Amino acid sequence: MALSGSGSASLNGDELATLSAASRSLSGLWELARHIDGHFLPYYLFMHLWMKVGTDELWLRLPSALAIGLAAWLLCDLGRRLHSTRAGITAALVLALLPSVSYYGAYARSYAFAAAAVVLSFWALHRAARGRGWVLYGVSVALVCCTHLFAVLVLPAQLLAAVTGRMPLARMIPAMALGGIPAVVLGLVGYGERHAVSWISQRGPEVLLKFPKMLAGAAEVGVPLFVMALVAAVLLRDRAWAGGLLGWLVLPPLLLLAVSHLVTPVYVDRYLFVAAPALALLAGIAAASVPRMAVVPCCVLVVGAGAAGIAQQVEVRDFNGRFEDFPGAVRRVDTRPGDAIVFGQSSVRAGFDYYASPGMPDDVLLLSREPDPRGFAYPERRDVGEALADRGRVWVVWRGTKQAGLKLPKVKAVQEAGFAVATSWHSAELPGLTVTLFARR
């Protein structure tokens, strides 16, 4: 499901950041991690090796698809262990059909890796609680900590299952503590780089009402599944694991919101994708718990989840499925001799570098093709007016709406240099980006 159509949507800014980071030398990657995205360093190191083979969209997104496939496999077996084979198969199929899985399972970031690591940790905990594999559990916790910093918000749910299920805490706590060392290191790094998330606005409790929609990728899918998940937590006979699975589902958003208010605003929907497997697993258990002919409600659940998410499944496979159409922006630039191009945000240049064909306008502000060692911007001239002194037309590209972009410093500088808007593409014509042609007054 994740692979189908995963190469049709253009890379967005976050995926281009992965490309930029992983393309650097190991020393350059370390320098970047010292200033920004340090908690992504393990993922960037993996992608650094992966990209030795290629950098096209499908290849960049393939690791996430493989990770989500692993998550579905482990979820199937965990459902079998906790309830029945039917519950496991249903949970895995529901997971595969979630629009959010089609999105993050074909996304060149670490969210699918985090989801797979979390499922592995719950699977390993269930296995270890029966006397086998505490080392594997500790390793799985370390993987959770290395894939995404906020994936660790599922660990309190595992402690809840352990305490209520009377698991051997004398063996579990050391395994979790050793596995959690990367979280401490990356957490300190992330705290020191919190300026990088200064764009995140503070959210109130009302954001929790959107959680089911975000988790599934569509309200029509998420809300019914969330209700079924709550029912499953009541029906599951193993009360310890019922609490653990429910905690896996509901604790991450509650804890992330608490961190946002106690430390710094960090509540972003995609950070909570690690709870999506819990939604699918509990829904599968609920369907399989219906007495007699349980295969019927299981089939109804799978078919219903698939049908309800069709519109969103089509959307994420659209050319603008990642909400930034860089190829469309490149096509809008009709270059004439002497034209120049300016990027409202320097990092937008990465999308043009990836998709542009020969014959693009002169990038008059660019000083070096190597990005800033401490970030994703590029070294640029500041004297915009001087750089455009002998130009009659300039193309300006920025991320966001036309109205917001006209307030950007470089866009203002273009206007102050004697240019006026000749034509512009934005909004419905070019979602996520704005391309504007300025001409001499």
Secondary structure, 3 states (H helix, E strand, C coil): CCCCCCCCCCCCHHHHHHHHHHCCCHHHHHHHHCCCCHHHHHHHHHHHHHCCCCCCHHHHHHHHHHHHHHHHHHHHHHHHHHCCHHHHHHHHHHHHHCHHHHHHCCCCCCHHHHHHHHHHHHHHHHHHCCCCCHHHHHHHHHHHHHHCHHHHHHHHHHHHHHHHCCCCHHHHHHHHHHHCHHHHHHHHHHHHCHHHHCCCCCCCHHHHHHHHHHHHCCHHHHHHHHHHHHHHHHHCCCHHHHHHHHHHHHHHHHHHHHHHHHCCCCCCHHHHHHHHHHHHHHHHHHHHCCCCCCHHHHHHHHHHHHHHCHHHHHHHCCCCCCCCCHHHHHHHCCCCCCCEEEECCHHHHHHHHHHCCCCCCEECCECCCCCCCCCCCCCECCCHHHHCCCCCEEEEEEECCHHHHCCCHHHHHHHHCCEEEEEEECHHHCCCEEEEEEEEC
